[in-house]
Amino acid sequence: MTGQILFTDRREAGRKLAGAVRDLDFKDPVVLALPRGGVPVGFEVAEALGAPLDILMVRKIGAPGHEEYGIGALVDGVSPQVVVDEGLARMVGASRNYIDMQIARELAEIERRRALYRTGSPVTLTGRTVIVVDDGIATGGTVRAALQGIAKAGAAKVVLAVPLAPADVLSSLTELCDRVICLASPDPFHAVGMHYSDFRQTEDEEVIRLLAEARNGNRPGQSSAKVT
């Protein structure tokens, strides 16, 4: 099964998305990309806006004995946020102690990945326009957790910006952000990668390089973006 090709690769998708975002004149924007695939897209958006770029990691909290079954998520940030479906947690027997242990483990993994990507401290979101970027959305579970976490971070405005996503998934996410920007909603919607000519995996080395380029770009407001 093949889908309609919409983008050559993530960088081209990012440039097209940047064109749509740039015209909206957001106040004091910061771009948060979901790694790894969202980073090349977010890099282009941040460059177009002259905005700082950071990564936003979302770590699943799995059910006891069935870690692939998510009962919640930990969302990266200056103050990491926890999103737990309390009804599901009770149903699968996840105690508070179990959840706390999973949170500690996933926090350690986030710190390990930040060290790997050499990002330093997360950017401050309070009072800013936060633009969440990924290379596409399929089911929306990860993005939903990310938006729920950001809602607790004191941002002035939250914008979701993606090259493509199913229309029904987008509509289910609108209540979690102030604005949704999506270039295409193919119908029928195939897997995200079906709509890219080149959808090879984004490697850690590329993430590190793009984040370093963004940090060294001397963009307006970037020097004040890091927590001290």
Secondary structure, 3 states (H helix, E strand, C coil): CCCCCCECCHHHHHHHHHHHHHCCCCCCEEEEECCCCHHHHHHHHHHHHCCCEEECCEEEEEECCEEEEEEEEEECCCCCEEEECHHHHHHCCCCHHHHHHHHHHHHHHHHHHHHHHCCCCCECCCCCEEEEECCCCCCCHHHHHHHHHHCCCCCCEEEEEEEECCHHHHHHHHHHCCEEEEEECCCCCCCHHHHECCCCCCCHHHHHHHHHHHHCCCCCCHHHCECC
